Amino acid sequence: MTAAALAYHGRPALLMDLQASDDDEDHVVALFKENGLWGAVSKTNHAQLRWRDPIYKNERELALSYFNEYFLFDSTHYDKKVLKNKLGAKTLRKYSKPFDLGKINPAKWWAAETLDWLAEKLDASPHYPLFPKSALKNLRKASKIEIKAAKFEEWKKP
């Protein structure tokens, strides 16, 4: 877990929950600050939801940087009925303020076998909408080339 590595090196162990629509899955990123600007470390098998350089003035700006790459694209992850009508639909909806793992006993999360309890705490933490609900009707779906690019994976599952 990146937050543990950051804490080990004397940095705050901060997480941000990126909350998706019901059709998609949430994603969690580890946050850091450099010279007063926010950046993030993240890991997925796909290229889109990864590192963010520390160039963002606030947490909302950082969360928005994930918006255009957060869409439905792969039938191996989603129900085929959902994809039939929603392929390319942008799904990122909310973000949490930084969640400070430093306020929790490190023995509970540093080398825990399961972090289900943490996912529940993140889900229960305050979340803020990225945009007004009225903007939903104007969202453009990802194009065919964006969908194709999203399918590139770093490693193949056995």
DRENZA-982975 format. One record per residue: residue number from 1; residue in one letter; x, y negated, z of N, C-alpha, C in turn. Coordinates in steps of 0.001 Angstrom, whole numbers. Layout:
<rs>
resi: NUM&resn: a&nc1: X&nc2: Y&nc3: Z&cac1: X&cac2: Y&cac3: Z&cc1: X&cc2: Y&cc3: Z
...
</rs>
This chain:
<rs>
resi: 1&resn: m&nc1: 840&nc2: 1181&nc3: 0&cac1: 0&cac2: 0&cac3: 0&cc1: 883&cc2: -1243&cc3: 0
resi: 2&resn: t&nc1: 605&nc2: -2126&nc3: -915&cac1: 1410&cac2: -3329&cac3: -1085&cc1: 1364&cc2: -4221&cc3: 138
resi: 3&resn: a&nc1: 208&nc2: -4322&nc3: 784&cac1: 100&cac2: -5169&cac3: 1971&cc1: 1066&cc2: -4702&cc3: 3053
resi: 4&resn: a&nc1: 1246&nc2: -3401&nc3: 3188&cac1: 2193&cac2: -2861&cac3: 4171&cc1: 3622&cc2: -3270&cc3: 3803
resi: 5&resn: a&nc1: 3962&nc2: -3214&nc3: 2527&cac1: 5294&cac2: -3617&cac3: 2083&cc1: 5523&cc2: -5109&cc3: 2338
resi: 6&resn: l&nc1: 4509&nc2: -5919&nc3: 2071&cac1: 4629&cac2: -7352&cac3: 2346&cc1: 4841&cc2: -7596&cc3: 3835
resi: 7&resn: a&nc1: 4059&nc2: -6906&nc3: 4680&cac1: 4193&cac2: -7052&cac3: 6132&cc1: 5574&cc2: -6610&cc3: 6601
resi: 8&resn: y&nc1: 6078&nc2: -5536&nc3: 6039&cac1: 7400&cac2: -5025&cac3: 6395&cc1: 8476&cc2: -6089&cc3: 6149
resi: 9&resn: h&nc1: 8273&nc2: -6899&nc3: 5122&cac1: 9231&cac2: -7938&cac3: 4775&cc1: 8884&cc2: -9293&cc3: 5389
resi: 10&resn: g&nc1: 8018&nc2: -9277&nc3: 6407&cac1: 7704&cac2: -10489&cac3: 7153&cc1: 6667&cc2: -11396&cc3: 6533
resi: 11&resn: r&nc1: 5972&nc2: -10922&nc3: 5543&cac1: 4911&cac2: -11707&cac3: 4905&cc1: 3557&cc2: -11325&cc3: 5502
resi: 12&resn: p&nc1: 2575&nc2: -12191&nc3: 5404&cac1: 1234&cac2: -11803&cac3: 5851&cc1: 688&cc2: -10654&cc3: 4994
resi: 13&resn: a&nc1: -25&nc2: -9747&nc3: 5631&cac1: -656&cac2: -8616&cac3: 4928&cc1: -2085&cc2: -9025&cc3: 4581
resi: 14&resn: l&nc1: -2242&nc2: -9659&nc3: 3439&cac1: -3540&cac2: -10202&cac3: 3026&cc1: -4102&cc2: -9422&cc3: 1851
resi: 15&resn: l&nc1: -5400&nc2: -9160&nc3: 1919&cac1: -6108&cac2: -8484&cac3: 828&cc1: -7243&cc2: -9363&cc3: 339
resi: 16&resn: m&nc1: -7585&nc2: -9208&nc3: -933&cac1: -8779&cac2: -9839&cac3: -1498&cc1: -9585&cc2: -8746&cc3: -2184
resi: 17&resn: d&nc1: -10863&nc2: -8689&nc3: -1866&cac1: -11774&cac2: -7747&cac3: -2494&cc1: -12426&cc2: -8429&cc3: -3685
resi: 18&resn: l&nc1: -12293&nc2: -7836&nc3: -4852&cac1: -12964&cac2: -8320&cac3: -6056&cc1: -14191&cc2: -7448&cc3: -6236
resi: 19&resn: q&nc1: -15359&nc2: -8042&nc3: -6096&cac1: -16609&cac2: -7278&cac3: -6085&cc1: -17288&cc2: -7356&cc3: -7452
resi: 20&resn: a&nc1: -17649&nc2: -6183&nc3: -7953&cac1: -18255&cac2: -6073&cac3: -9278&cc1: -19769&cc2: -5898&cc3: -9177
resi: 21&resn: s&nc1: -20413&nc2: -5942&nc3: -10328&cac1: -21834&cac2: -5629&cac3: -10405&cc1: -22031&cc2: -4153&cc3: -10059
resi: 22&resn: d&nc1: -23263&nc2: -3738&nc3: -9902&cac1: -23559&cac2: -2352&cac3: -9519&cc1: -23090&cc2: -1332&cc3: -10552
resi: 23&resn: d&nc1: -22869&nc2: -1758&nc3: -11786&cac1: -22438&cac2: -847&cac3: -12848&cc1: -20951&cc2: -517&cc3: -12792
resi: 24&resn: d&nc1: -20199&nc2: -1231&nc3: -11989&cac1: -18749&cac2: -1106&cac3: -12011&cc1: -18205&cc2: -927&cc3: -10595
resi: 25&resn: e&nc1: -16893&nc2: -797&nc3: -10497&cac1: -16229&cac2: -558&cac3: -9222&cc1: -15499&cc2: -1814&cc3: -8763
resi: 26&resn: d&nc1: -15437&nc2: -1996&nc3: -7443&cac1: -14674&cac2: -3100&cac3: -6874&cc1: -13188&cc2: -2821&cc3: -7048
resi: 27&resn: h&nc1: -12385&nc2: -3838&nc3: -6834&cac1: -10929&cac2: -3704&cac3: -6919&cc1: -10338&cc2: -4560&cc3: -5800
resi: 28&resn: v&nc1: -9256&nc2: -4101&nc3: -5206&cac1: -8606&cac2: -4831&cac3: -4118&cc1: -7197&cc2: -5212&cc3: -4555
resi: 29&resn: v&nc1: -6824&nc2: -6461&nc3: -4272&cac1: -5485&cac2: -6934&cac3: -4583&cc1: -4823&cc2: -7419&cc3: -3293
resi: 30&resn: a&nc1: -3498&nc2: -7306&nc3: -3226&cac1: -2725&cac2: -7846&cac3: -2113&cc1: -2290&cc2: -9257&cc3: -2501
resi: 31&resn: l&nc1: -2489&nc2: -10191&nc3: -1603&cac1: -2206&cac2: -11596&cac3: -1880&cc1: -875&cc2: -12037&cc3: -1284
resi: 32&resn: f&nc1: -262&nc2: -13005&nc3: -1918&cac1: 922&cac2: -13645&cac3: -1354&cc1: 954&cc2: -15095&cc3: -1817
resi: 33&resn: k&nc1: 1710&nc2: -15901&nc3: -1102&cac1: 1861&cac2: -17308&cac3: -1456&cc1: 3333&cc2: -17633&cc3: -1644
resi: 34&resn: e&nc1: 3609&nc2: -18446&nc3: -2659&cac1: 4939&cac2: -18986&cac3: -2928&cc1: 4767&cc2: -20479&cc3: -3160
resi: 35&resn: n&nc1: 5457&nc2: -21288&nc3: -2382&cac1: 5390&cac2: -22748&cac3: -2534&cc1: 3950&cc2: -23255&cc3: -2542
resi: 36&resn: g&nc1: 3119&nc2: -22671&nc3: -1687&cac1: 1732&cac2: -23114&cac3: -1552&cc1: 786&cc2: -22617&cc3: -2622
resi: 37&resn: l&nc1: 1255&nc2: -21767&nc3: -3537&cac1: 413&cac2: -21259&cac3: -4616&cc1: 196&cc2: -19761&cc3: -4438
resi: 38&resn: w&nc1: -996&nc2: -19307&nc3: -4819&cac1: -1386&cac2: -17908&cac3: -4627&cc1: -978&cc2: -17030&cc3: -5809
resi: 39&resn: g&nc1: -556&nc2: -15814&nc3: -5477&cac1: -295&cac2: -14765&cac3: -6451&cc1: -874&cc2: -13468&cc3: -5905
resi: 40&resn: a&nc1: -829&nc2: -12405&nc3: -6707&cac1: -1394&cac2: -11132&cac3: -6264&cc1: -618&cc2: -9960&cc3: -6854
resi: 41&resn: v&nc1: -629&nc2: -8878&nc3: -6096&cac1: -53&cac2: -7618&cac3: -6539&cc1: -1185&cc2: -6611&cc3: -6563
resi: 42&resn: s&nc1: -1268&nc2: -5860&nc3: -7631&cac1: -2340&cac2: -4894&cac3: -7780&cc1: -1830&cc2: -3736&cc3: -8617
resi: 43&resn: k&nc1: -2453&nc2: -2594&nc3: -8474&cac1: -2039&cac2: -1424&cac3: -9244&cc1: -3274&cc2: -690&cc3: -9753
resi: 44&resn: t&nc1: -3298&nc2: -467&nc3: -11034&cac1: -4304&cac2: 382&cac3: -11658&cc1: -3596&cc2: 1179&cc3: -12751
resi: 45&resn: n&nc1: -4291&nc2: 2103&nc3: -13330&cac1: -3739&cac2: 2875&cac3: -14440&cc1: -3832&cc2: 2088&cc3: -15748
resi: 46&resn: h&nc1: -4615&nc2: 1035&nc3: -15748&cac1: -4814&cac2: 214&cac3: -16943&cc1: -4043&cc2: -1095&cc3: -16801
resi: 47&resn: a&nc1: -3810&nc2: -1757&nc3: -17888&cac1: -2940&cac2: -2934&cac3: -17901&cc1: -3572&cc2: -4200&cc3: -17322
resi: 48&resn: q&nc1: -4876&nc2: -4316&nc3: -17319&cac1: -5516&cac2: -5593&cac3: -17046&cc1: -5432&cc2: -6090&cc3: -15604
resi: 49&resn: l&nc1: -5740&nc2: -5263&nc3: -14648&cac1: -5922&cac2: -5737&cac3: -13271&cc1: -4649&cc2: -5576&cc3: -12452
resi: 50&resn: r&nc1: -3618&nc2: -6227&nc3: -12859&cac1: -2312&cac2: -6057&cac3: -12213&cc1: -1799&cc2: -7356&cc3: -11618
resi: 51&resn: w&nc1: -496&nc2: -7519&nc3: -11647&cac1: 225&cac2: -8647&cac3: -11068&cc1: -331&cc2: -9985&cc3: -11537
resi: 52&resn: r&nc1: -348&nc2: -10949&nc3: -10622&cac1: -638&cac2: -12333&cac3: -10962&cc1: 484&cc2: -13189&cc3: -10384
resi: 53&resn: d&nc1: 1115&nc2: -13974&nc3: -11238&cac1: 2170&cac2: -14865&cac3: -10778&cc1: 1596&cc2: -15893&cc3: -9813
resi: 54&resn: p&nc1: 2421&nc2: -16394&nc3: -8880&cac1: 1922&cac2: -17370&cac3: -7903&cc1: 1820&cc2: -18770&cc3: -8520
resi: 55&resn: i&nc1: 709&nc2: -18967&nc3: -9248&cac1: 468&cac2: -20255&cac3: -9917&cc1: -919&cc2: -20817&cc3: -9602
resi: 56&resn: y&nc1: -1682&nc2: -20131&nc3: -8746&cac1: -3080&cac2: -20501&cac3: -8514&cc1: -3218&cc2: -21347&cc3: -7256
resi: 57&resn: k&nc1: -3965&nc2: -22455&nc3: -7362&cac1: -4119&cac2: -23394&cac3: -6254&cc1: -4908&cc2: -22818&cc3: -5088
resi: 58&resn: n&nc1: -5861&nc2: -21944&nc3: -5392&cac1: -6696&cac2: -21394&cac3: -4320&cc1: -7135&cc2: -19977&cc3: -4685
resi: 59&resn: e&nc1: -7805&nc2: -19338&nc3: -3743&cac1: -8216&cac2: -17947&cac3: -3923&cc1: -9210&cc2: -17785&cc3: -5063
resi: 60&resn: r&nc1: -10100&nc2: -18748&nc3: -5230&cac1: -11092&cac2: -18651&cac3: -6299&cc1: -10421&cc2: -18679&cc3: -7672
resi: 61&resn: e&nc1: -9470&nc2: -19586&nc3: -7855&cac1: -8733&cac2: -19629&cac3: -9125&cc1: -8084&cc2: -18280&cc3: -9416
resi: 62&resn: l&nc1: -7469&nc2: -17704&nc3: -8400&cac1: -6810&cac2: -16410&cac3: -8566&cc1: -7836&cc2: -15342&cc3: -8950
resi: 63&resn: a&nc1: -8955&nc2: -15295&nc3: -8238&cac1: -10003&cac2: -14302&cac3: -8547&cc1: -10515&cc2: -14493&cc3: -9971
resi: 64&resn: l&nc1: -10691&nc2: -15730&nc3: -10397&cac1: -11161&cac2: -16005&cac3: -11761&cc1: -10187&cc2: -15493&cc3: -12819
resi: 65&resn: s&nc1: -8905&nc2: -15400&nc3: -12479&cac1: -7925&cac2: -14933&cac3: -13458&cc1: -8168&cc2: -13475&cc3: -13851
resi: 66&resn: y&nc1: -8933&nc2: -12739&nc3: -13053&cac1: -9260&cac2: -11345&cac3: -13363&cc1: -10569&cc2: -11221&cc3: -14159
resi: 67&resn: f&nc1: -11327&nc2: -12288&nc3: -14281&cac1: -12688&cac2: -12203&cac3: -14829&cc1: -12761&cc2: -11629&cc3: -16242
resi: 68&resn: n&nc1: -12011&nc2: -12178&nc3: -17178&cac1: -12144&cac2: -11762&cac3: -18581&cc1: -11701&cc2: -10327&cc3: -18836
resi: 69&resn: e&nc1: -10863&nc2: -9783&nc3: -17975&cac1: -10394&cac2: -8411&cac3: -18145&cc1: -11215&cc2: -7399&cc3: -17355
resi: 70&resn: y&nc1: -12215&nc2: -7849&nc3: -16656&cac1: -13017&cac2: -6979&cac3: -15787&cc1: -14332&cc2: -6670&cc3: -16503
resi: 71&resn: f&nc1: -14336&nc2: -5583&nc3: -17306&cac1: -15536&cac2: -5235&cac3: -18074&cc1: -15647&cc2: -3723&cc3: -18225
resi: 72&resn: l&nc1: -16837&nc2: -3260&nc3: -18588&cac1: -17087&cac2: -1828&cac3: -18797&cc1: -16488&cc2: -1405&cc3: -20130
resi: 73&resn: f&nc1: -15668&nc2: -327&nc3: -20082&cac1: -15003&cac2: 61&cac3: -21324&cc1: -14778&cc2: 1550&cc3: -21491
resi: 74&resn: d&nc1: -14932&nc2: 2351&nc3: -20474&cac1: -14446&cac2: 3720&cac3: -20547&cc1: -15486&cc2: 4706&cc3: -20028
resi: 75&resn: s&nc1: -15883&nc2: 5633&nc3: -20872&cac1: -16906&cac2: 6611&cac3: -20479&cc1: -16401&cc2: 7629&cc3: -19468
resi: 76&resn: t&nc1: -15082&nc2: 7713&nc3: -19263&cac1: -14582&cac2: 8653&cac3: -18253&cc1: -14774&cc2: 8094&cc3: -16847
resi: 77&resn: h&nc1: -14968&nc2: 6784&nc3: -16749&cac1: -15169&cac2: 6163&cac3: -15442&cc1: -16627&cc2: 5814&cc3: -15171
resi: 78&resn: y&nc1: -17423&nc2: 5713&nc3: -16204&cac1: -18787&cac2: 5235&cac3: -16044&cc1: -19774&cc2: 6181&cc3: -16720
resi: 79&resn: d&nc1: -20970&nc2: 6162&nc3: -16240&cac1: -22049&cac2: 6956&cac3: -16809&cc1: -22257&cc2: 6561&cc3: -18275
resi: 80&resn: k&nc1: -22368&nc2: 7548&nc3: -19155&cac1: -22504&cac2: 7258&cac3: -20594&cc1: -23777&cc2: 6468&cc3: -20907
resi: 81&resn: k&nc1: -24832&nc2: 6656&nc3: -20114&cac1: -26056&cac2: 5872&cac3: -20327&cc1: -25802&cc2: 4400&cc3: -20042
resi: 82&resn: v&nc1: -25005&nc2: 4128&nc3: -19005&cac1: -24660&cac2: 2741&cac3: -18683&cc1: -23871&cc2: 2136&cc3: -19837
resi: 83&resn: l&nc1: -22887&nc2: 2867&nc3: -20328&cac1: -22028&cac2: 2334&cac3: -21382&cc1: -22765&cc2: 2098&cc3: -22695
resi: 84&resn: k&nc1: -23750&nc2: 2910&nc3: -22992&cac1: -24458&cac2: 2778&cac3: -24269&cc1: -24948&cc2: 1347&cc3: -24473
resi: 85&resn: n&nc1: -25526&nc2: 754&nc3: -23447&cac1: -26082&cac2: -595&cac3: -23568&cc1: -25160&cc2: -1685&cc3: -23035
resi: 86&resn: k&nc1: -24162&nc2: -1302&nc3: -22248&cac1: -23379&cac2: -2316&cac3: -21560&cc1: -21892&cc2: -2300&cc3: -21888
resi: 87&resn: l&nc1: -21482&nc2: -1572&nc3: -22897&cac1: -20073&cac2: -1525&cac3: -23272&cc1: -19556&cc2: -2946&cc3: -23488
resi: 88&resn: g&nc1: -18482&nc2: -3292&nc3: -22804&cac1: -17906&cac2: -4630&cac3: -22925&cc1: -18492&cc2: -5670&cc3: -21996
resi: 89&resn: a&nc1: -19525&nc2: -5311&nc3: -21228&cac1: -20157&cac2: -6280&cac3: -20325&cc1: -19183&cc2: -6665&cc3: -19207
resi: 90&resn: k&nc1: -19064&nc2: -7946&nc3: -18960&cac1: -18196&cac2: -8431&cac3: -17885&cc1: -18910&cc2: -8219&cc3: -16555
resi: 91&resn: t&nc1: -18180&nc2: -7677&nc3: -15578&cac1: -18835&cac2: -7210&cac3: -14360&cc1: -18341&cc2: -7856&cc3: -13066
resi: 92&resn: l&nc1: -17263&nc2: -8621&nc3: -13098&cac1: -16759&cac2: -9227&cac3: -11871&cc1: -17726&cc2: -10312&cc3: -11412
resi: 93&resn: r&nc1: -18108&nc2: -10262&nc3: -10126&cac1: -19118&cac2: -11180&cac3: -9625&cc1: -18680&cc2: -12013&cc3: -8428
resi: 94&resn: k&nc1: -17947&nc2: -11410&nc3: -7481&cac1: -17620&cac2: -12104&cac3: -6237&cc1: -16187&cc2: -11807&cc3: -5813
resi: 95&resn: y&nc1: -15702&nc2: -12618&nc3: -4904&cac1: -14388&cac2: -12395&cac3: -4310&cc1: -14480&cc2: -12660&cc3: -2813
resi: 96&resn: s&nc1: -13605&nc2: -12037&nc3: -2066&cac1: -13572&cac2: -12295&cac3: -627&cc1: -12462&cc2: -13303&cc3: -331
resi: 97&resn: k&nc1: -12621&nc2: -14020&nc3: 750&cac1: -11516&cac2: -14822&cac3: 1249&cc1: -10427&cc2: -13850&cc3: 1691
resi: 98&resn: p&nc1: -9192&nc2: -14299&nc3: 1857&cac1: -8140&cac2: -13379&cac3: 2277&cc1: -8508&cc2: -12628&cc3: 3556
resi: 99&resn: f&nc1: -8359&nc2: -11324&nc3: 3495&cac1: -8646&cac2: -10440&cac3: 4626&cc1: -7290&cc2: -10113&cc3: 5256
resi: 100&resn: d&nc1: -7106&nc2: -10531&nc3: 6501&cac1: -5813&cac2: -10424&cac3: 7169&cc1: -5676&cc2: -9102&cc3: 7909
resi: 101&resn: l&nc1: -4908&nc2: -8190&nc3: 7330&cac1: -4659&cac2: -6909&cac3: 7990&cc1: -3811&cc2: -7068&cc3: 9250
resi: 102&resn: g&nc1: -3128&nc2: -8191&nc3: 9366&cac1: -2313&cac2: -8450&cac3: 10545&cc1: -3119&cc2: -8549&cc3: 11824
resi: 103&resn: k&nc1: -4416&nc2: -8745&nc3: 11711&cac1: -5291&cac2: -8818&cac3: 12886&cc1: -5739&cc2: -7428&cc3: 13356
resi: 104&resn: i&nc1: -5323&nc2: -6404&nc3: 12623&cac1: -5689&cac2: -5024&cac3: 12956&cc1: -4418&cc2: -4294&cc3: 13372
resi: 105&resn: n&nc1: -4529&nc2: -3472&nc3: 14389&cac1: -3384&cac2: -2706&cac3: 14873&cc1: -2722&cc2: -1981&cc3: 13698
resi: 106&resn: p&nc1: -1430&nc2: -2249&nc3: 13436&cac1: -747&cac2: -1620&cac3: 12297&cc1: -787&cc2: -90&cc3: 12321
resi: 107&resn: a&nc1: -836&nc2: 500&nc3: 13497&cac1: -887&cac2: 1967&cac3: 13583&cc1: -2133&cc2: 2513&cc3: 12897
resi: 108&resn: k&nc1: -3163&nc2: 1680&nc3: 12795&cac1: -4411&cac2: 2131&cac3: 12174&cc1: -4338&cc2: 2141&cc3: 10647
resi: 109&resn: w&nc1: -3505&nc2: 1279&nc3: 10065&cac1: -3492&cac2: 1181&cac3: 8603&cc1: -2128&cc2: 1364&cc3: 7968
resi: 110&resn: w&nc1: -1055&nc2: 1233&nc3: 8696&cac1: 286&cac2: 1271&cac3: 8105&cc1: 546&cc2: 2555&cc3: 7322
resi: 111&resn: a&nc1: 235&nc2: 3694&nc3: 7927&cac1: 477&cac2: 4980&cac3: 7254&cc1: -734&cc2: 5896&cc3: 7410
resi: 112&resn: a&nc1: -1902&nc2: 5325&nc3: 7333&cac1: -3135&cac2: 6090&cac3: 7537&cc1: -3370&cc2: 7069&cc3: 6389
resi: 113&resn: e&nc1: -3949&nc2: 8218&nc3: 6715&cac1: -4278&cac2: 9205&cac3: 5680&cc1: -5459&cc2: 8750&cc3: 4840
resi: 114&resn: t&nc1: -6387&nc2: 8066&nc3: 5455&cac1: -7549&cac2: 7562&cac3: 4722&cc1: -7811&cc2: 6119&cc3: 5130
resi: 115&resn: l&nc1: -8252&nc2: 5333&nc3: 4191&cac1: -8566&cac2: 3930&cac3: 4456&cc1: -10028&cc2: 3615&cc3: 4151
resi: 116&resn: d&nc1: -10877&nc2: 4633&nc3: 4233&cac1: -12302&cac2: 4413&cac3: 3986&cc1: -12866&cc2: 3345&cc3: 4913
resi: 117&resn: w&nc1: -12439&nc2: 3351&nc3: 6169&cac1: -12900&cac2: 2353&cac3: 7138&cc1: -12533&cc2: 943&cc3: 6682
resi: 118&resn: l&nc1: -11367&nc2: 807&nc3: 6041&cac1: -10930&cac2: -498&cac3: 5570&cc1: -11787&cc2: -960&cc3: 4395
resi: 119&resn: a&nc1: -12118&nc2: -41&nc3: 3510&cac1: -13006&cac2: -388&cac3: 2385&cc1: -14344&cc2: -895&cc3: 2917
resi: 120&resn: e&nc1: -14847&nc2: -268&nc3: 3965&cac1: -16114&cac2: -709&cac3: 4565&cc1: -15978&cc2: -2100&cc3: 5179
resi: 121&resn: k&nc1: -14854&nc2: -2360&nc3: 5859&cac1: -14621&cac2: -3689&cac3: 6441&cc1: -14516&cc2: -4756&cc3: 5343
resi: 122&resn: l&nc1: -13804&nc2: -4423&nc3: 4277&cac1: -13699&cac2: -5373&cac3: 3163&cc1: -15062&cc2: -5652&cc3: 2551
resi: 123&resn: d&nc1: -15853&nc2: -4612&nc3: 2344&cac1: -17195&cac2: -4800&cac3: 1783&cc1: -18068&cc2: -5672&cc3: 2672
resi: 124&resn: a&nc1: -17875&nc2: -5550&nc3: 3992&cac1: -18689&cac2: -6300&cac3: 4947&cc1: -18179&cc2: -7729&cc3: 5165
resi: 125&resn: s&nc1: -16971&nc2: -8026&nc3: 4711&cac1: -16415&cac2: -9368&cac3: 4905&cc1: -17130&cc2: -10370&cc3: 3995
resi: 126&resn: p&nc1: -17043&nc2: -11657&nc3: 4331&cac1: -17719&cac2: -12664&cac3: 3491&cc1: -17189&cc2: -12656&cc3: 2064
resi: 127&resn: h&nc1: -18107&nc2: -12701&nc3: 1118&cac1: -17777&cac2: -12777&cac3: -311&cc1: -18450&cc2: -14018&cc3: -894
resi: 128&resn: y&nc1: -17831&nc2: -14545&nc3: -1930&cac1: -18326&cac2: -15767&cac3: -2550&cc1: -18499&cc2: -15535&cc3: -4053
resi: 129&resn: p&nc1: -19587&nc2: -16066&nc3: -4614&cac1: -19799&cac2: -15868&cac3: -6060&cc1: -18748&cc2: -16613&cc3: -6879
resi: 130&resn: l&nc1: -18337&nc2: -15997&nc3: -7990&cac1: -17388&cac2: -16648&cac3: -8892&cc1: -18063&cc2: -17723&cc3: -9738
resi: 131&resn: f&nc1: -19356&nc2: -17565&nc3: -9967&cac1: -20085&cac2: -18503&cac3: -10813&cc1: -21570&cc2: -18429&cc3: -10449
resi: 132&resn: p&nc1: -22340&nc2: -19439&nc3: -10835&cac1: -23783&cac2: -19406&cac3: -10535&cc1: -24496&cc2: -18306&cc3: -11323
resi: 133&resn: k&nc1: -25532&nc2: -17740&nc3: -10745&cac1: -26294&cac2: -16684&cac3: -11422&cc1: -26818&cc2: -17135&cc3: -12780
resi: 134&resn: s&nc1: -27088&nc2: -18411&nc3: -12928&cac1: -27606&cac2: -18922&cac3: -14203&cc1: -26611&cc2: -18734&cc3: -15348
resi: 135&resn: a&nc1: -25339&nc2: -18568&nc3: -15034&cac1: -24311&cac2: -18390&cac3: -16075&cc1: -24302&cc2: -16972&cc3: -16632
resi: 136&resn: l&nc1: -24940&nc2: -16020&nc3: -15958&cac1: -24935&cac2: -14621&cac3: -16413&cc1: -25429&cc2: -14464&cc3: -17844
resi: 137&resn: k&nc1: -26466&nc2: -15197&nc3: -18204&cac1: -27068&cac2: -15044&cac3: -19532&cc1: -26143&cc2: -15516&cc3: -20656
resi: 138&resn: n&nc1: -25114&nc2: -16285&nc3: -20319&cac1: -24205&cac2: -16828&cac3: -21330&cc1: -22885&cc2: -16082&cc3: -21439
resi: 139&resn: l&nc1: -22730&nc2: -14994&nc3: -20676&cac1: -21463&cac2: -14271&cac3: -20700&cc1: -21300&cc2: -13509&cc3: -22015
resi: 140&resn: r&nc1: -20140&nc2: -13663&nc3: -22639&cac1: -19806&cac2: -12948&cac3: -23859&cc1: -19267&cc2: -11579&cc3: -23483
resi: 141&resn: k&nc1: -19671&nc2: -10559&nc3: -24199&cac1: -19102&cac2: -9229&cac3: -23981&cc1: -17689&cc2: -9193&cc3: -24555
resi: 142&resn: a&nc1: -16894&nc2: -8280&nc3: -24025&cac1: -15553&cac2: -8080&cac3: -24561&cc1: -15669&cc2: -7601&cc3: -26011
resi: 143&resn: s&nc1: -14733&nc2: -8021&nc3: -26839&cac1: -14741&cac2: -7633&cac3: -28250&cc1: -14204&cc2: -6209&cc3: -28403
resi: 144&resn: k&nc1: -14353&nc2: -5656&nc3: -29611&cac1: -13868&cac2: -4294&cac3: -29879&cc1: -12372&cc2: -4166&cc3: -29619
resi: 145&resn: i&nc1: -11589&nc2: -5173&nc3: -29989&cac1: -10141&cac2: -5096&cac3: -29789&cc1: -9794&cc2: -5169&cc3: -28305
resi: 146&resn: e&nc1: -10545&nc2: -5963&nc3: -27536&cac1: -10320&cac2: -6022&cac3: -26089&cc1: -10650&cc2: -4677&cc3: -25440
resi: 147&resn: i&nc1: -11724&nc2: -4064&nc3: -25882&cac1: -12122&cac2: -2759&cac3: -25348&cc1: -11060&cc2: -1717&cc3: -25693
resi: 148&resn: k&nc1: -10580&nc2: -1753&nc3: -26930&cac1: -9535&cac2: -804&cac3: -27338&cc1: -8269&cc2: -1000&cc3: -26496
resi: 149&resn: a&nc1: -7867&nc2: -2244&nc3: -26281&cac1: -6667&cac2: -2534&cac3: -25497&cc1: -6833&cc2: -2092&cc3: -24042
resi: 150&resn: a&nc1: -8030&nc2: -2190&nc3: -23520&cac1: -8280&cac2: -1811&cac3: -22122&cc1: -8096&cc2: -316&cc3: -21883
resi: 151&resn: k&nc1: -8149&nc2: 457&nc3: -22930&cac1: -8047&cac2: 1910&cac3: -22783&cc1: -6609&cc2: 2410&cc3: -22685
resi: 152&resn: f&nc1: -5630&nc2: 1546&nc3: -22905&cac1: -4237&cac2: 1958&cac3: -22736&cc1: -3993&cc2: 2291&cc3: -21267
resi: 153&resn: e&nc1: -3347&nc2: 3419&nc3: -21023&cac1: -3069&cac2: 3854&cac3: -19662&cc1: -1570&cc2: 4038&cc3: -19463
resi: 154&resn: e&nc1: -1142&nc2: 3796&nc3: -18232&cac1: 277&cac2: 3974&cac3: -17908&cc1: 641&cc2: 5448&cc3: -17808
resi: 155&resn: w&nc1: -230&nc2: 6242&nc3: -17218&cac1: 33&cac2: 7671&cac3: -17109&cc1: -1233&cc2: 8452&cc3: -17443
resi: 156&resn: k&nc1: -1041&nc2: 9616&nc3: -18010&cac1: -2159&cac2: 10495&cac3: -18355&cc1: -2481&cc2: 11374&cc3: -17159
resi: 157&resn: k&nc1: -3748&nc2: 11557&nc3: -16911&cac1: -4164&cac2: 12439&cac3: -15816&cc1: -3910&cc2: 13896&cc3: -16205
resi: 158&resn: p&nc1: -3433&nc2: 14710&nc3: -15248&cac1: -3139&cac2: 16129&cac3: -15578&cc1: -4394&cc2: 16915&cc3: -15894
</rs>
